[in-house]
Amino acid sequence: MRYFSPAPVHRRLGLVCLGVGVQQGALPVVGPRVLDHHVAVVLTRGRGWFGHGGRAPQPVAAPALLWLVPGVEHHYAPDPEGGGWDECFVDFTGAAVGAYTDLGYITPDRPVVPLSGTTGVRHVVDGIARAARRGGPLLEVEAAAQVHGLLVALRYARAEVSRDGEAVVDALARDALLPISVAEHAARLGMPLPELRGAVRRSTGEGVKEYLLGIRVSRAKELLARTDLPVAGIARRVGYEDPAYFSRLFSRRVGMPPVRFRAQQAVGVSGHGPPGVAEEVFLRVGEPAGGVVEGGLVVQDLQPGGLDPVQVLLGREAADGDPVAHELDVEGVDVAGDRGDDEVAAGRGPGGQPLQ
């Protein structure tokens, strides 16, 4: 086994490697013991038994993953009559463990995970071992980066992901831009809604609406950066008839509204790029001076480099015949109310009414 001693600054990377090893044959019994960090033990050949959290030992057979988690007693060993087993393992810790657990990459409640294969996992483990043998000033950072890669490789290697999850998620991704609800997605796939939610959660670590939203926002980013389509047109292309609602979801996910993202990312697209060129965003309003605006209003951002207060042209004339203008801070406007899962997926408007 090779040991690592990361410094406090390395721990700010989110994950750090504490050790790596590869062992074969009739190995000794491990435990009972309790650790203060995580260990991923991957069985590549053979069989044996594994006890966890004071429960009775259960049989295990390669290929499989054993999770050793902090504060929980574990106890395991290969079957000596079968020639032992081959294993590789990585010890790690860090603040990012919580996020990987929430996403389903680390499963403390399911410490024994059947795998479909171990080739990808061994490639990552061998890379950490090579880095340890080589040493050098980059060792801790290189090993930390590969721990992230290990968790991804283990996720891909899970038997249930290879069996059914990827097909469902791939089909869902193909239809992600359709303006339909989560329930309608389930119907198109011919499966009950709870089954769809379970399959997506197992494969991605996300709920259905979060998975769909990620695909839609990523596509919207491409259109914002590469085309001069108006925001309303992009909203429709990614499944939202209500551009105000789309702008709200985009802002929550990205941390900035579509108009600012375009100002930062658009390069060589006609109509976008140089400072001073107007951008469009659609907001829904109630009773502005001059009358009720039907549909939406167009906000012209005359300073694309930063969303300072902008001129709002309401699309209705005041009593004197001039356009009604107000100063408005786009980032301070609540452009849509909260909506449920199906409404998010379908791009429905206020009150949950389908948008035509």
LUMNU-311006 format. One record per residue: x, y, z of N, C-alpha, C, O in turn. Coordinates in steps of 0.2 Angstrom, whole numbers, padded with zeros to 4 digits, always signed. Layout:
! residues N
XYZXYZXYZXYZ;...
END
This chain:
! residues 356
+0004-0006+0000+0000+0000+0000+0004+0006+0000+0010+0006+0003;+0002+0011-0004+0005+0018-0004+0001+0023+0000-0005+0023-0001;+0004+0027+0005+0001+0031+0009+0002+0039+0006+0007+0040+0003;-0003+0043+0007-0003+0050+0005-0004+0054+0012-0008+0052+0016;-0001+0060+0012-0002+0065+0017-0003+0072+0015+0001+0076+0015;-0009+0073+0012-0011+0079+0009-0011+0085+0014-0013+0084+0020;-0009+0091+0012-0009+0097+0016-0016+0100+0017-0020+0098+0013;-0017+0104+0021-0024+0108+0022-0026+0111+0015-0032+0111+0013;-0021+0114+0011-0023+0117+0005-0025+0112+0000-0030+0113-0004;-0023+0105+0000-0025+0100-0004-0032+0098-0003-0036+0096-0007;-0034+0098+0004-0041+0096+0006-0046+0101+0003-0052+0099+0003;-0044+0107+0001-0049+0112-0002-0051+0110-0009-0055+0113-0012;-0047+0105-0012-0049+0102-0018-0056+0098-0018-0058+0097-0023;-0058+0097-0012-0064+0093-0011-0063+0086-0009-0067+0083-0005;-0059+0082-0013-0057+0076-0011-0049+0075-0011-0046+0078-0015;-0047+0071-0006-0040+0069-0006-0039+0062-0006-0043+0058-0002;-0033+0059-0009-0032+0052-0008-0027+0051-0002-0023+0055-0001;-0029+0046+0002-0025+0044+0008-0021+0038+0007-0016+0037+0011;-0023+0034+0002-0019+0028+0001-0022+0024-0005-0028+0025-0007;-0018+0020-0008-0020+0015-0013-0016+0009-0013-0010+0009-0010;-0019+0003-0015-0016-0003-0014-0019-0008-0019-0025-0008-0021;-0015-0013-0021-0018-0019-0024-0015-0025-0021-0009-0026-0020;-0019-0030-0020-0018-0036-0016-0021-0042-0019-0026-0042-0023;-0018-0048-0019-0020-0054-0022-0019-0060-0018-0014-0060-0014;-0023-0065-0019-0022-0072-0016-0026-0072-0009-0031-0069-0008;-0023-0077-0005-0026-0079+0002-0024-0073+0007-0020-0074+0011;-0028-0068+0007-0027-0062+0011-0030-0063+0018-0034-0067+0019;-0027-0060+0023-0029-0061+0030-0036-0057+0031-0038-0053+0027;-0039-0059+0036-0046-0056+0038-0044-0049+0040-0039-0047+0044;-0049-0045+0038-0048-0038+0040-0054-0036+0045-0060-0038+0044;-0052-0033+0051-0057-0031+0056-0058-0037+0061-0055-0042+0061;-0063-0035+0065-0068-0029+0065-0064-0023+0067-0060-0023+0071;-0065-0018+0063-0062-0011+0064-0067-0006+0062-0072-0007+0058;-0065+0000+0064-0069+0006+0062-0064+0012+0059-0059+0013+0063;-0065+0015+0054-0061+0020+0051-0064+0027+0052-0070+0027+0053;-0060+0032+0050-0062+0039+0051-0062+0042+0044-0063+0048+0043;-0062+0038+0038-0062+0040+0031-0066+0035+0027-0067+0029+0030;-0067+0036+0021-0070+0031+0016-0064+0027+0013-0059+0029+0012;-0066+0021+0011-0062+0016+0007-0067+0013+0002-0072+0010+0004;-0064+0013-0004-0068+0009-0009-0063+0003-0011-0058+0003-0013;-0066-0003-0009-0063-0009-0010-0066-0013-0016-0072-0014-0016;-0062-0014-0021-0065-0017-0027-0062-0024-0028-0056-0025-0028;-0067-0029-0028-0065-0036-0029-0065-0037-0037-0070-0037-0040;-0059-0040-0039-0058-0041-0046-0058-0048-0048-0059-0050-0054;-0057-0053-0043-0057-0060-0044-0059-0063-0037-0057-0061-0032;-0063-0069-0037-0064-0073-0031-0070-0071-0027-0074-0067-0030;-0070-0074-0021-0076-0073-0017-0074-0073-0010-0069-0075-0008;-0079-0071-0006-0078-0072+0002-0084-0069+0005-0089-0071+0003;-0083-0065+0011-0088-0063+0015-0087-0056+0017-0081-0054+0018;-0092-0053+0019-0092-0046+0021-0097-0044+0027-0103-0045+0026;-0095-0042+0032-0099-0039+0038-0099-0032+0039-0094-0029+0038;-0104-0029+0040-0105-0021+0040-0110-0019+0046-0115-0022+0046;-0108-0014+0050-0112-0012+0055-0115-0016+0060-0121-0016+0062;-0111-0021+0061-0114-0026+0066-0118-0032+0064-0121-0036+0067;-0120-0031+0057-0124-0036+0054-0120-0043+0053-0114-0043+0053;-0124-0048+0052-0121-0055+0050-0117-0054+0043-0120-0051+0039;-0112-0057+0043-0108-0057+0037-0112-0060+0031-0116-0065+0032;-0111-0057+0025-0114-0060+0019-0109-0062+0014-0104-0059+0014;-0111-0066+0009-0106-0069+0004-0106-0063-0001-0110-0060-0003;-0100-0062-0004-0098-0058-0009-0094-0061-0014-0090-0066-0013;-0095-0059-0020-0091-0062-0026-0089-0057-0031-0093-0052-0032;-0083-0057-0034-0081-0052-0039-0085-0053-0045-0087-0059-0047;-0086-0048-0049-0084-0041-0048-0089-0038-0043-0095-0038-0044;-0086-0034-0038-0090-0031-0033-0086-0025-0030-0080-0025-0030;-0090-0020-0027-0087-0015-0023-0090-0015-0016-0096-0016-0015;-0085-0015-0012-0086-0014-0004-0085-0007-0002-0080-0005-0003;-0090-0004+0001-0089+0003+0004-0088+0002+0011-0092-0001+0015;-0082+0005+0013-0080+0006+0020-0081+0013+0022-0078+0017+0019;-0086+0014+0027-0088+0021+0028-0086+0023+0035-0085+0019+0039;-0084+0030+0036-0082+0032+0043-0087+0030+0048-0093+0031+0048;-0084+0028+0054-0088+0027+0060-0092+0021+0060-0096+0019+0065;-0092+0016+0055-0096+0010+0054-0091+0004+0054-0087+0004+0050;-0092+0000+0059-0088-0006+0059-0089-0011+0053-0094-0012+0051;-0083-0013+0051-0083-0018+0045-0078-0024+0047-0074-0023+0051;-0079-0029+0043-0076-0035+0044-0077-0040+0038-0082-0041+0036;-0071-0042+0035-0072-0045+0029-0065-0049+0027-0060-0048+0030;-0066-0054+0023-0060-0059+0021-0062-0063+0015-0068-0064+0014;-0057-0065+0011-0058-0069+0005-0059-0076+0008-0058-0078+0013;-0062-0081+0003-0063-0088+0005-0056-0091+0004-0054-0092-0002;-0053-0094+0009-0046-0097+0008-0047-0103+0004-0042-0105+0000;-0052-0107+0004-0053-0113+0000-0053-0111-0008-0052-0116-0012;-0055-0105-0009-0056-0104-0016-0050-0100-0019-0050-0097-0025;-0045-0100-0016-0039-0097-0018-0038-0089-0016-0034-0086-0019;-0043-0087-0012-0043-0080-0010-0046-0076-0015-0050-0078-0019;-0045-0070-0015-0047-0065-0020-0042-0060-0022-0037-0059-0018;-0043-0056-0027-0039-0051-0029-0043-0044-0028-0049-0044-0030;-0040-0039-0025-0043-0033-0024-0039-0027-0025-0033-0028-0025;-0042-0021-0026-0038-0015-0026-0042-0010-0022-0049-0011-0021;-0039-0005-0019-0043-0001-0014-0040+0006-0014-0034+0007-0016;-0044+0011-0013-0042+0018-0012-0045+0021-0006-0051+0020-0005;-0041+0024-0002-0043+0027+0004-0044+0035+0002-0039+0037-0001;-0049+0038+0004-0050+0045+0003-0055+0048+0008-0058+0045+0012;-0054+0055+0008-0059+0059+0012-0059+0066+0009-0056+0067+0004;-0064+0070+0012-0065+0077+0009-0072+0079+0009-0077+0075+0010;-0073+0086+0009-0079+0089+0009-0084+0087+0004-0090+0087+0005;-0081+0085-0002-0085+0083-0008-0089+0076-0007-0093+0074-0011;-0087+0072-0002-0090+0066-0001-0097+0067+0000-0101+0062-0002;-0099+0072+0004-0107+0073+0005-0110+0074-0002-0116+0071-0003;-0108+0078-0007-0111+0078-0013-0111+0072-0017-0116+0070-0020;-0106+0068-0017-0106+0062-0020-0110+0057-0017-0113+0053-0021;-0111+0057-0011-0116+0053-0008-0123+0055-0010-0128+0051-0011;-0125+0062-0010-0131+0064-0011-0133+0062-0019-0139+0061-0020;-0128+0062-0023-0129+0060-0030-0129+0053-0031-0131+0051-0037;-0128+0049-0026-0129+0042-0027-0122+0038-0029-0122+0032-0030;-0117+0042-0029-0110+0039-0031-0107+0034-0025-0104+0029-0026;-0108+0037-0019-0106+0033-0013-0113+0031-0010-0117+0035-0009;-0113+0025-0008-0119+0022-0005-0118+0019+0001-0117+0012+0002;-0118+0023+0007-0116+0020+0013-0122+0015+0016-0121+0010+0020;-0128+0016+0013-0134+0012+0015-0134+0005+0011-0137+0001+0012;-0129+0005+0006-0129-0001+0002-0121-0003+0001-0118-0001-0004;-0118-0006+0006-0111-0006+0006-0108-0011+0001-0102-0011-0001;-0112-0016-0001-0110-0021-0006-0113-0019-0013-0120-0020-0013;-0110-0018-0018-0112-0016-0025-0110-0020-0030-0104-0020-0031;-0114-0024-0033-0112-0028-0039-0109-0024-0045-0112-0019-0046;-0104-0026-0048-0101-0022-0054-0102-0026-0060-0102-0033-0060;-0102-0023-0066-0103-0027-0072-0096-0028-0075-0095-0032-0079;-0091-0025-0072-0084-0026-0074-0079-0021-0070-0082-0017-0066;-0073-0022-0070-0068-0018-0066-0062-0015-0071-0058-0012-0068;-0063-0016-0077-0057-0013-0081-0056-0006-0080-0051-0003-0079;-0062-0002-0081-0061+0005-0080-0059+0007-0073-0055+0012-0073;-0061+0004-0068-0059+0005-0061-0052+0004-0060-0048+0008-0057;-0049-0002-0063-0042-0004-0062-0038+0001-0066-0032+0003-0063;-0040+0004-0071-0036+0009-0075-0035+0015-0070-0029+0018-0070;-0040+0017-0067-0039+0023-0062-0035+0022-0056-0030+0025-0055;-0036+0016-0053-0032+0014-0047-0025+0013-0049-0020+0015-0046;-0023+0010-0055-0017+0009-0057-0013+0016-0059-0007+0017-0057;-0017+0021-0061-0015+0028-0062-0013+0031-0055-0007+0034-0055;-0017+0030-0050-0015+0033-0044-0008+0029-0041-0004+0032-0038;-0008+0023-0042-0002+0019-0040+0004+0021-0043+0010+0022-0040;+0004+0022-0050+0009+0025-0054+0012+0032-0051+0018+0033-0051;+0007+0036-0050+0008+0043-0048+0012+0042-0041+0017+0046-0040;+0010+0037-0037+0013+0037-0030+0020+0034-0031+0025+0037-0027;+0021+0030-0035+0028+0027-0036+0033+0033-0039+0039+0033-0038;+0030+0037-0044+0034+0042-0047+0035+0048-0042+0041+0051-0042;+0030+0049-0038+0031+0055-0033+0031+0061-0036+0029+0062-0042;+0034+0066-0033+0035+0073-0036+0030+0078-0033+0026+0076-0029;+0031+0084-0035+0028+0090-0032+0020+0090-0033+0016+0093-0030;+0018+0086-0039+0011+0086-0041+0007+0080-0038+0001+0080-0040;+0011+0076-0034+0007+0070-0032+0001+0071-0029-0004+0068-0031;+0000+0075-0024-0006+0076-0020-0012+0078-0025-0017+0076-0024;-0010+0083-0029-0016+0085-0033-0018+0080-0039-0024+0079-0040;-0013+0077-0041-0014+0072-0046-0018+0066-0043-0023+0064-0046;-0017+0064-0037-0020+0059-0034-0027+0061-0032-0032+0057-0033;-0028+0067-0030-0035+0070-0028-0039+0070-0034-0045+0068-0034;-0036+0072-0040-0040+0072-0046-0043+0065-0048-0048+0064-0051;-0038+0060-0047-0040+0054-0049-0045+0050-0044-0049+0046-0046;-0046+0053-0038-0051+0050-0034-0058+0052-0037-0063+0048-0037;-0059+0058-0039-0065+0060-0043-0066+0055-0049-0072+0053-0050;-0061+0054-0053-0061+0049-0058-0063+0042-0056-0067+0039-0059;-0061+0040-0050-0063+0034-0048-0070+0033-0046-0073+0028-0048;-0073+0038-0043-0080+0038-0041-0084+0038-0048-0089+0034-0048;-0082+0041-0053-0086+0041-0059-0085+0034-0062-0090+0031-0065;-0079+0031-0062-0078+0025-0065-0082+0019-0061-0085+0015-0064;-0083+0020-0055-0087+0015-0051-0094+0016-0053-0098+0011-0053;-0096+0022-0054-0103+0023-0056-0105+0020-0062-0110+0017-0063;-0100+0021-0067-0101+0017-0074-0101+0010-0073-0105+0006-0077;-0097+0007-0068-0097+0000-0068-0102-0004-0064-0102-0010-0064;-0107+0000-0061-0112-0003-0058-0116-0008-0062-0118-0006-0068;-0118-0014-0060-0122-0018-0064-0128-0016-0066-0130-0017-0072;-0132-0012-0061-0139-0010-0063-0139-0005-0068-0144-0004-0072;-0134+0000-0068-0133+0005-0073-0132+0002-0080-0136+0004-0084;-0128-0003-0080-0127-0006-0087-0133-0009-0090-0134-0010-0096;-0137-0012-0085-0143-0016-0087-0149-0012-0089-0151-0014-0095;-0151-0007-0086-0157-0004-0088-0157+0004-0087-0161+0007-0091;-0153+0006-0083-0153+0014-0082-0151+0018-0088-0154+0023-0089;-0146+0016-0091-0143+0020-0097-0149+0020-0103-0149+0026-0106;-0152+0015-0104-0157+0015-0109-0163+0020-0108-0165+0024-0112;-0165+0020-0102-0170+0024-0100-0168+0032-0100-0171+0036-0103;-0162+0033-0097-0159+0040-0097-0158+0042-0104-0159+0048-0106;-0155+0038-0109-0154+0040-0116-0160+0042-0119-0161+0047-0123;-0166+0038-0118-0172+0039-0121-0175+0046-0119-0178+0050-0122;-0174+0047-0112-0177+0053-0109-0173+0059-0112-0176+0064-0113;-0167+0058-0113-0163+0064-0116-0165+0065-0123-0165+0071-0125;-0166+0060-0127-0168+0062-0133-0175+0066-0134-0176+0070-0138;-0179+0065-0129-0185+0069-0129-0185+0075-0124-0191+0078-0123;-0179+0077-0121-0179+0082-0116-0182+0089-0118-0184+0092-0114;-0181+0090-0124-0183+0097-0127-0191+0097-0128-0193+0103-0130;-0194+0092-0128-0201+0092-0129-0205+0096-0124-0203+0095-0118;-0210+0100-0125-0214+0103-0120-0219+0099-0117-0225+0100-0117;-0217+0094-0114-0222+0089-0110-0220+0088-0103-0214+0089-0101;-0224+0085-0099-0223+0084-0092-0219+0078-0091-0218+0074-0095;-0217+0077-0085-0213+0071-0082-0218+0065-0083-0216+0060-0085;-0224+0066-0081-0229+0060-0082-0230+0058-0089-0230+0052-0091;-0230+0063-0094-0230+0062-0101-0224+0058-0104-0224+0054-0108;-0218+0060-0101-0212+0057-0103-0212+0049-0101-0210+0045-0104;-0215+0048-0095-0216+0041-0092-0220+0037-0097-0219+0032-0099;-0226+0040-0099-0230+0037-0103-0227+0035-0110-0228+0030-0113;-0223+0040-0113-0220+0039-0119-0215+0033-0119-0213+0029-0123;-0212+0032-0113-0207+0027-0111-0210+0020-0109-0207+0015-0109;-0217+0021-0108-0221+0015-0107-0219+0012-0100-0219+0006-0099;-0218+0016-0095-0217+0014-0088-0220+0019-0083-0221+0025-0084;-0222+0016-0077-0225+0020-0072-0220+0026-0070-0214+0025-0070;-0223+0031-0068-0219+0037-0066-0214+0035-0060-0209+0038-0061;-0216+0032-0055-0211+0030-0050-0206+0026-0052-0200+0027-0050;-0207+0022-0057-0201+0018-0060-0197+0022-0064-0191+0021-0064;-0199+0027-0068-0195+0032-0071-0191+0036-0066-0185+0037-0067;-0194+0038-0061-0190+0042-0056-0185+0038-0053-0179+0041-0052;-0186+0032-0051-0181+0027-0049-0175+0026-0053-0169+0026-0051;-0177+0025-0060-0172+0023-0065-0167+0029-0066-0161+0029-0066;-0170+0035-0066-0166+0041-0067-0162+0043-0061-0156+0045-0062;-0165+0042-0055-0161+0043-0049-0155+0038-0048-0149+0041-0046;-0156+0032-0050-0150+0027-0050-0145+0029-0055-0139+0028-0053;-0147+0031-0060-0142+0032-0066-0138+0039-0065-0132+0039-0067;-0142+0044-0063-0139+0051-0063-0138+0054-0056-0134+0058-0056;-0141+0051-0051-0141+0054-0045-0145+0060-0044-0145+0064-0039;-0149+0062-0049-0154+0067-0049-0161+0065-0050-0162+0059-0052;-0166+0070-0049-0173+0069-0050-0174+0070-0058-0170+0072-0061;-0180+0068-0060-0181+0068-0067-0181+0076-0069-0178+0077-0074;-0184+0080-0065-0185+0087-0068-0178+0090-0068-0176+0094-0072;-0173+0089-0063-0167+0092-0063-0163+0089-0069-0159+0093-0072;-0164+0083-0070-0160+0080-0076-0162+0083-0083-0158+0085-0087;-0169+0084-0084-0171+0087-0090-0169+0095-0090-0167+0097-0095;-0169+0098-0084-0168+0105-0084-0160+0106-0086-0159+0111-0090;-0156+0102-0084-0149+0102-0086-0148+0102-0093-0144+0105-0096;-0151+0097-0096-0151+0096-0104-0153+0102-0107-0150+0105-0112;-0159+0105-0105-0162+0111-0108-0158+0117-0107-0157+0121-0112;-0155+0118-0101-0151+0124-0100-0145+0124-0104-0142+0129-0107;-0142+0118-0105-0136+0117-0109-0137+0118-0116-0133+0122-0119;-0143+0116-0119-0144+0117-0126-0146+0125-0127-0144+0128-0132;-0149+0128-0122-0150+0135-0122-0144+0139-0122-0143+0144-0126;-0139+0137-0118-0132+0140-0118-0129+0140-0125-0126+0145-0128;-0130+0134-0129-0127+0134-0135-0130+0139-0140-0127+0142-0144;-0137+0139-0140-0140+0143-0144-0139+0151-0143-0139+0155-0147;-0138+0152-0136-0137+0159-0134-0130+0161-0137-0129+0167-0139;-0125+0157-0136-0118+0159-0138-0117+0158-0146-0113+0162-0148;-0121+0154-0149-0119+0153-0156-0124+0156-0161-0123+0156-0167;-0130+0158-0159-0135+0161-0164-0137+0168-0161-0136+0170-0156;-0141+0171-0166-0144+0177-0164-0151+0177-0163-0155+0182-0163;-0154+0171-0161-0161+0170-0160-0163+0174-0154-0159+0174-0149;-0169+0177-0154-0171+0180-0148-0172+0175-0142-0173+0169-0143;-0172+0178-0136-0172+0173-0130-0179+0170-0130-0179+0164-0128;-0184+0173-0132-0191+0169-0133-0191+0164-0138-0193+0158-0136;-0187+0164-0143-0186+0159-0148-0182+0153-0145-0184+0147-0146;-0177+0155-0141-0173+0150-0138-0177+0146-0133-0177+0140-0132;-0181+0150-0129-0185+0146-0124-0190+0141-0127-0190+0136-0125;-0193+0143-0133-0197+0138-0136-0194+0132-0139-0196+0126-0138;-0188+0133-0141-0184+0128-0144-0181+0123-0139-0180+0117-0140;-0181+0125-0132-0179+0120-0127-0185+0118-0123-0184+0116-0117;-0191+0119-0125-0197+0117-0122-0201+0121-0117-0205+0119-0114;-0200+0128-0118-0204+0133-0114-0207+0138-0118-0204+0142-0121;-0214+0138-0118-0217+0143-0122-0217+0150-0118-0218+0155-0121;-0216+0150-0111-0216+0156-0108-0209+0158-0107-0205+0155-0103;-0207+0163-0110-0200+0165-0110-0198+0168-0103-0192+0168-0101;-0203+0171-0099-0201+0174-0093-0200+0168-0088-0195+0168-0084;-0203+0162-0088-0202+0157-0084-0195+0153-0086-0192+0152-0082;-0194+0153-0093-0188+0150-0095-0182+0155-0092-0177+0152-0089;-0183+0161-0092-0177+0166-0090-0176+0165-0082-0170+0165-0080;-0182+0163-0079-0181+0162-0071-0177+0156-0070-0173+0156-0066;-0179+0150-0073-0176+0144-0072-0168+0144-0074-0164+0142-0071;-0167+0148-0080-0160+0148-0082-0156+0152-0077-0150+0150-0076;-0159+0157-0075-0155+0162-0070-0153+0158-0063-0148+0158-0061;-0158+0154-0061-0157+0150-0055-0152+0144-0056-0148+0143-0052;-0152+0141-0062-0147+0136-0063-0140+0139-0065-0135+0136-0063;-0140+0144-0069-0133+0147-0071-0130+0152-0067-0124+0153-0066;-0135+0156-0063-0132+0161-0059-0132+0168-0062-0130+0173-0059;-0135+0168-0068-0136+0174-0072-0141+0173-0077-0143+0168-0079;-0145+0179-0079-0150+0178-0084-0147+0177-0091-0141+0178-0092;-0152+0174-0096-0149+0173-0102-0146+0178-0106-0141+0177-0109;-0148+0185-0105-0146+0190-0108-0138+0191-0106-0134+0193-0110;-0137+0191-0100-0130+0192-0098-0125+0186-0100-0120+0187-0102;-0128+0180-0100-0124+0174-0102-0122+0175-0110-0116+0174-0112;-0127+0178-0114-0125+0179-0121-0120+0185-0121-0116+0184-0126;-0121+0190-0118-0116+0195-0118-0109+0193-0116-0104+0196-0119;-0108+0188-0112-0102+0186-0110-0099+0180-0115-0093+0180-0116;-0103+0176-0118-0101+0171-0122-0102+0171-0129-0098+0168-0133;-0106+0175-0132-0107+0176-0139-0101+0179-0142-0098+0184-0140;-0098+0175-0148-0092+0177-0151-0094+0176-0159-0095+0171-0161;-0093+0182-0162-0094+0181-0170-0101+0180-0172-0102+0177-0177;-0106+0181-0168-0113+0180-0170-0116+0187-0172-0115+0192-0168;-0119+0188-0177-0122+0194-0180-0127+0196-0175-0131+0193-0173;-0126+0203-0173-0131+0206-0168-0129+0205-0161-0132+0208-0156;-0123+0201-0159-0121+0200-0152-0114+0201-0152-0110+0198-0156;-0111+0204-0146-0104+0204-0145-0102+0211-0143-0100+0212-0137;-0102+0216-0148-0099+0222-0146-0103+0226-0141-0109+0225-0141;-0100+0229-0136-0104+0233-0131-0109+0238-0134-0107+0241-0140;-0114+0239-0132-0119+0244-0134-0125+0241-0139-0129+0244-0141;-0124+0234-0140-0129+0231-0145-0135+0228-0140-0133+0225-0135;-0141+0230-0142-0147+0228-0138-0148+0221-0138-0146+0217-0143;-0150+0218-0132-0152+0211-0131-0159+0211-0129-0162+0216-0127;-0162+0205-0130-0169+0205-0128-0170+0200-0122-0167+0195-0122;-0175+0202-0118-0177+0197-0113-0185+0199-0111-0186+0204-0112;-0189+0193-0110-0196+0195-0110-0198+0194-0102-0196+0189-0099;-0202+0199-0100-0204+0198-0093-0212+0199-0093-0214+0202-0097;-0215+0196-0088-0222+0196-0087-0223+0201-0082-0220+0201-0077;-0228+0206-0083-0230+0211-0079-0237+0212-0077-0241+0208-0081;-0239+0216-0073-0246+0216-0071-0249+0223-0073-0251+0223-0079;-0249+0228-0069-0252+0234-0071-0247+0240-0071-0247+0244-0066;-0244+0241-0077-0239+0246-0077-0243+0253-0079-0249+0252-0081;-0240+0258-0078-0243+0265-0080-0244+0264-0087-0240+0262-0091;-0250+0266-0089-0252+0266-0096-0256+0261-0098-0258+0260-0104;-0257+0256-0094-0262+0250-0095-0259+0244-0094-0253+0243-0093;-0263+0238-0095-0260+0231-0094-0257+0229-0101-0259+0230-0106;-0251+0226-0100-0247+0224-0105-0250+0217-0107-0250+0212-0102;-0252+0215-0113-0254+0208-0114-0248+0204-0117-0244+0207-0121;-0247+0198-0114-0241+0194-0116-0235+0196-0112-0235+0195-0106;-0230+0199-0115-0224+0201-0112-0222+0208-0114-0225+0211-0118;-0216+0210-0111-0214+0216-0113-0206+0215-0115-0203+0210-0113;-0204+0219-0119-0197+0218-0122-0192+0223-0118-0194+0229-0117;-0187+0220-0115-0182+0224-0111-0176+0225-0115-0173+0220-0117;-0174+0231-0117-0168+0232-0121-0162+0233-0116-0162+0238-0113;-0157+0229-0116-0151+0230-0112-0146+0234-0116-0143+0231-0120;-0146+0240-0114-0141+0244-0118-0134+0244-0116-0130+0247-0119;-0133+0240-0111-0126+0239-0108-0125+0232-0107-0125+0229-0101;-0124+0228-0112-0123+0221-0112-0117+0218-0107-0117+0213-0105;-0112+0223-0106-0107+0221-0101-0109+0220-0094-0105+0217-0090;-0115+0222-0092-0117+0222-0085-0124+0224-0085-0126+0229-0088;-0129+0220-0082-0136+0222-0081-0137+0228-0077-0139+0227-0071;-0135+0234-0079-0137+0240-0075-0144+0241-0076-0147+0238-0081;-0147+0246-0073-0154+0247-0074-0155+0249-0082-0151+0252-0085;-0161+0246-0084-0162+0246-0092-0168+0250-0093-0173+0251-0089;-0169+0252-0099-0175+0255-0102-0180+0250-0103-0179+0245-0107;-0186+0250-0100-0191+0245-0102-0197+0249-0106-0200+0254-0104;-0198+0246-0112-0203+0248-0117-0209+0244-0116-0208+0238-0118;-0214+0246-0114-0220+0242-0112-0224+0240-0118-0228+0235-0117;-0223+0243-0124-0227+0240-0129-0234+0243-0129-0238+0242-0134;-0236+0248-0125-0242+0251-0125-0240+0259-0124-0235+0261-0121;-0244+0263-0127-0243+0270-0127-0246+0273-0121-0252+0271-0119;-0243+0279-0118-0246+0283-0113-0251+0287-0116-0252+0287-0122;-0255+0291-0112-0260+0295-0114-0257+0300-0120-0261+0302-0124;-0251+0302-0119-0248+0307-0124-0246+0304-0130-0243+0308-0134;-0246+0298-0131-0244+0294-0137-0237+0292-0137-0235+0289-0142;-0233+0294-0132-0226+0292-0131-0226+0285-0128-0230+0283-0123;-0221+0281-0130-0220+0274-0126-0219+0276-0119-0215+0280-0117;-0222+0271-0115-0221+0272-0107-0214+0269-0106-0213+0263-0107;-0210+0272-0102-0203+0270-0100-0202+0270-0093-0205+0275-0089;-0199+0265-0090-0198+0265-0083-0191+0262-0082-0188+0259-0086;-0188+0264-0077-0181+0261-0075-0182+0254-0071-0187+0254-0066;-0179+0249-0073-0180+0243-0070-0174+0239-0069-0170+0239-0074;-0172+0236-0063-0167+0232-0062-0169+0225-0064-0173+0222-0060;-0166+0222-0069-0169+0215-0072-0168+0210-0066-0172+0206-0065;-0162+0210-0063-0160+0205-0058-0165+0205-0052-0165+0200-0048;-0168+0211-0051-0172+0211-0045-0180+0209-0046-0184+0210-0042;-0181+0207-0052-0188+0206-0054-0190+0199-0053-0186+0194-0055;-0196+0197-0050-0198+0191-0049-0203+0189-0055-0208+0191-0055;-0200+0186-0060-0203+0185-0066-0208+0179-0067-0212+0179-0071;-0208+0175-0062-0213+0169-0062-0213+0166-0055-0208+0166-0051;-0219+0163-0054-0220+0160-0047-0217+0153-0048-0215+0150-0053;-0216+0150-0042-0214+0143-0041-0219+0138-0044-0225+0139-0043;-0216+0133-0047-0221+0128-0050-0218+0121-0049-0213+0120-0047;-0223+0116-0050-0221+0109-0048-0217+0106-0053-0215+0108-0058;-0215+0099-0052-0211+0095-0056-0214+0095-0063-0210+0096-0068;-0220+0093-0064-0223+0092-0071-0223+0099-0074-0222+0099-0080;-0225+0104-0071-0225+0111-0074-0218+0113-0076-0217+0116-0081;-0213+0111-0072-0206+0113-0074-0204+0109-0081-0202+0112-0085;-0206+0103-0081-0204+0099-0087-0208+0101-0093-0205+0101-0098;-0214+0103-0092-0219+0105-0098-0218+0113-0099-0221+0115-0105;-0215+0117-0095-0214+0124-0097-0221+0127-0096-0222+0131-0101;-0225+0125-0091-0231+0128-0091-0231+0135-0087-0226+0137-0084;-0236+0139-0088-0237+0146-0086-0239+0146-0079-0240+0141-0076;-0240+0153-0077-0243+0154-0070-0250+0150-0069-0254+0150-0073;-0250+0147-0063-0257+0144-0061-0257+0137-0064-0261+0133-0063;-0251+0135-0067-0251+0128-0070-0254+0127-0076-0255+0121-0078;-0257+0132-0080-0260+0131-0086-0256+0129-0091-0251+0132-0092;-0257+0124-0095-0253+0123-0101-0252+0128-0106-0257+0132-0107;-0246+0129-0108-0245+0135-0113-0246+0132-0120-0243+0127-0122;-0250+0136-0124-0251+0134-0131-0247+0137-0136-0247+0136-0142;
END
